[in-house]
Each structure stands twice: as C-alpha cells, then as structure tokens.
C-alpha cells in the first residue's frame, strides 16, 4: 500500500507543478480503486486502497490549501464530494446524498469520511484534475481543459490522466493573450 501512496503523491505533485493550480482552487479527482487493483472499473472497489490514495491526496493538496473534489461513480450521476467551504466559496448547489461503496464508489465514500464538513454537489468547474483509472472527469473541469502529459501516469495498475484549465481565447487575430 505504501507504493500506492507514493505513486498518488507523485502524480498529485506533478499535477500541481504542471497545471499551475493555486491555493484556494479546486482539483477534481476521479478514481477507480478497481482499476488501481488491476480489475475492471466498478467491479472490485476497495476502501483500503481508497484510504491510501485519499491520504496521499490530502497530504499533498492540503499542504497547499487546494480543495479536493471527489467524483462519485455513475450510480450517483457522477456527483462531487467537496468541502462545504469550497461549495459555498464557488456557489455550488448542495444535493442530498451520502456516498457508500456501492453507490458513489469506495474513493468518494472515503473522501466523504475524511473531509471536515463534506457536502455533495451535482456539478463543479474545477481548475485541474486527476483521472485515476479512466473515470472521465472532463464534465467537472472548467470549459477549456488542456490535457497534461504526466511522467507519473500509473497508480497501481490504473492509468492516470491529468488536465489543467485555461480561460477561453476570444477576440480573434487582433487580440493579445497572456
């Protein structure tokens, strides 16, 4: 399990470095613990595996005051578990549900039980994200998502994809951009 912790921390640190995510912003994380364990997504969820991943994410993002948003599985329509403080700061509307391993997934359930004041929301617009095991986090990123190629792109047996976001370019050929 320490290898899972180390791989998760390395991927999270690389996301922070390459995405430019800042203190007070949101990183959305989708995670299939089944995929981490080398099984088909949604078939072999593991709270123990989720605990190692969540510990690494909390240690890494928490040190930088970055909010973690955990994507639930399809049985909860990919709802998000997030700190109430973040939901209020960004104006996300709370919904009434508590994830459990068979409706929400082991990862989102573990995040729920490890946040100070967790709430579920239907949708967010995160600043960056990690997708552990092809969980499809794109719906929870800001409008212009930019894929990031990570060197630390495996956690257990799961592939890890990452993205950052940027403002839309508008104005055409006369415009200047940062």
C-alpha positions as CSV (number, residue, x, y, z in Angstrom):
1,X,0.0,0.0,0.0
2,X,2.9,2.4,0.5
3,X,3.6,2.2,-3.2
4,X,0.1,3.4,-3.9
5,X,0.6,6.3,-1.5
6,X,3.9,7.2,-3.2
7,X,2.5,6.9,-6.7
8,X,-0.5,9.0,-5.9
9,X,1.6,11.7,-4.2
10,X,4.0,11.8,-7.1
11,X,1.1,12.3,-9.6
12,X,-0.5,14.9,-7.4
13,X,2.7,16.9,-7.1
14,X,3.3,16.7,-10.8
15,X,-0.3,17.9,-11.5
16,X,0.3,20.9,-9.1
17,X,3.6,21.7,-10.8
18,X,2.4,21.4,-14.4
19,X,-1.1,22.8,-14.0
20,X,-0.3,25.9,-12.0
21,X,-3.2,25.3,-9.7
22,X,-3.2,27.8,-6.8
23,X,-4.2,27.9,-3.1
24,X,-7.9,28.0,-2.8
25,X,-8.6,26.4,-6.2
26,X,-10.1,23.0,-6.8
27,X,-8.6,19.8,-8.1
28,X,-11.2,17.2,-9.2
29,X,-10.2,13.6,-8.7
30,X,-11.9,10.6,-10.3
31,X,-10.6,7.3,-9.1
32,X,-11.5,3.6,-9.7
33,X,-9.9,1.6,-7.0
34,X,-10.9,-1.5,-9.0
35,X,-8.6,-0.3,-11.8
36,X,-5.8,0.5,-9.3
37,X,-6.0,-3.1,-8.2
38,X,-5.9,-4.4,-11.8
39,X,-9.6,-5.2,-12.2
40,X,-12.4,-3.8,-14.4
41,X,-13.8,-0.5,-13.3
42,X,-16.7,-0.8,-10.9
43,X,-16.1,-4.5,-10.1
44,X,-13.7,-4.7,-7.1
45,X,-13.8,-1.5,-5.2
46,X,-11.5,-1.3,-2.1
47,X,-11.9,1.1,0.8
48,X,-8.4,0.1,1.9
49,X,-6.9,1.2,-1.4
50,X,-9.0,4.4,-1.4
51,X,-7.7,5.2,2.1
52,X,-4.1,5.2,0.8
53,X,-5.0,7.3,-2.2
54,X,-7.0,9.8,-0.1
55,X,-4.2,10.1,2.5
56,X,-1.7,11.0,-0.3
57,X,-4.1,13.5,-1.9
58,X,-5.0,15.2,1.4
59,X,-1.3,15.4,2.4
60,X,-0.3,16.8,-1.0
61,X,-3.2,19.2,-1.8
62,X,-3.8,20.1,1.9
63,X,-0.2,21.4,2.2
64,X,-1.0,23.9,-0.5
65,X,-4.6,24.7,0.6
66,X,-6.1,23.2,-2.6
67,X,-9.6,21.8,-2.3
68,X,-10.1,18.1,-3.3
69,X,-13.3,17.3,-5.2
70,X,-14.1,13.6,-5.5
71,X,-16.1,12.4,-8.4
72,X,-18.7,9.7,-7.4
73,X,-19.4,6.8,-9.7
74,X,-22.2,6.7,-12.3
75,X,-24.8,5.4,-9.7
76,X,-24.8,8.8,-8.2
77,X,-24.7,10.5,-11.6
78,X,-21.0,11.5,-11.0
79,X,-21.9,13.9,-8.2
80,X,-19.0,15.5,-6.4
81,X,-18.0,15.3,-2.8
82,X,-16.3,18.5,-1.6
83,X,-15.8,20.6,1.5
84,X,-18.7,22.8,2.3
85,X,-16.3,25.8,2.4
86,X,-15.4,25.2,-1.3
87,X,-19.0,24.7,-2.3
88,X,-20.0,28.0,-0.7
89,X,-17.0,29.9,-2.0
90,X,-17.7,28.9,-5.6
91,X,-21.5,28.9,-5.4
92,X,-22.1,25.2,-6.0
93,X,-25.6,23.9,-5.1
94,X,-25.7,21.2,-2.5
95,X,-27.6,18.0,-3.2
96,X,-28.8,15.4,-0.6
97,X,-26.9,12.1,-0.8
98,X,-24.2,10.3,1.1
99,X,-22.0,8.0,-1.0
100,X,-21.2,4.4,0.0
101,X,-19.0,1.9,-1.7
102,X,-21.8,0.5,-4.0
103,X,-23.4,3.9,-4.9
104,X,-20.7,6.6,-5.1
105,X,-17.7,4.3,-5.0
106,X,-15.0,3.4,-2.5
107,X,-13.0,6.5,-3.3
108,X,-15.8,9.1,-3.0
109,X,-17.0,7.4,0.2
110,X,-13.5,7.6,1.7
111,X,-13.2,11.2,0.8
112,X,-16.6,11.9,2.3
113,X,-15.5,10.4,5.6
114,X,-12.1,12.2,5.6
115,X,-13.3,15.8,4.9
116,X,-14.0,18.2,7.8
117,X,-17.5,19.2,6.5
118,X,-18.4,17.3,3.3
119,X,-21.2,18.0,1.0
120,X,-22.4,16.5,-2.3
121,X,-22.9,18.8,-5.3
122,X,-24.2,17.9,-8.7
123,X,-21.5,19.7,-10.7
124,X,-18.4,21.9,-10.4
125,X,-15.9,23.7,-12.6
126,X,-12.5,22.6,-11.3
127,X,-9.2,24.2,-12.1
128,X,-7.3,21.0,-12.7
129,X,-7.8,17.3,-12.2
130,X,-6.5,13.7,-12.0
131,X,-8.3,10.8,-13.6
132,X,-7.2,7.5,-12.0
133,X,-8.5,4.6,-14.0
134,X,-10.4,6.3,-16.8
135,X,-13.3,7.6,-14.8
136,X,-14.0,10.5,-17.2
137,X,-13.6,13.7,-15.1
138,X,-14.0,16.1,-18.0
139,X,-17.5,17.1,-17.1
140,X,-16.2,18.6,-13.9
141,X,-13.4,20.8,-15.4
142,X,-13.7,24.4,-16.4
143,X,-14.7,25.0,-20.1
144,X,-11.3,24.8,-21.7
145,X,-9.5,21.8,-20.4
146,X,-5.9,21.2,-21.5
147,X,-4.5,17.6,-21.3
148,X,-1.3,17.2,-19.3
149,X,1.2,14.5,-20.0
150,X,2.4,13.2,-16.7
151,X,5.6,11.2,-16.1
152,X,3.9,9.7,-13.0
153,X,1.0,8.2,-15.0
154,X,0.3,5.0,-13.2
155,X,-1.1,4.2,-9.7
156,X,-1.1,0.5,-9.1
157,X,-2.4,-0.9,-12.3
158,X,-4.5,2.2,-13.2
159,X,-3.6,4.7,-15.9
160,X,-3.6,8.3,-14.7
161,X,-4.6,11.2,-17.0
162,X,-4.5,14.8,-15.9
163,X,-5.7,18.2,-17.1
164,X,-5.4,21.8,-16.4
165,X,-7.8,24.5,-17.5
166,X,-7.3,27.9,-19.0
167,X,-9.6,30.9,-19.9
168,X,-11.2,30.9,-23.3
169,X,-9.4,32.8,-26.0
170,X,-11.7,35.4,-27.5
171,X,-11.2,38.4,-29.8
172,X,-9.7,36.9,-32.9
173,X,-6.5,37.9,-34.7
174,X,-6.3,41.4,-33.2
175,X,-6.4,40.1,-29.6
176,X,-3.4,39.6,-27.3
177,X,-3.2,36.7,-24.9
178,X,-1.1,36.0,-21.8
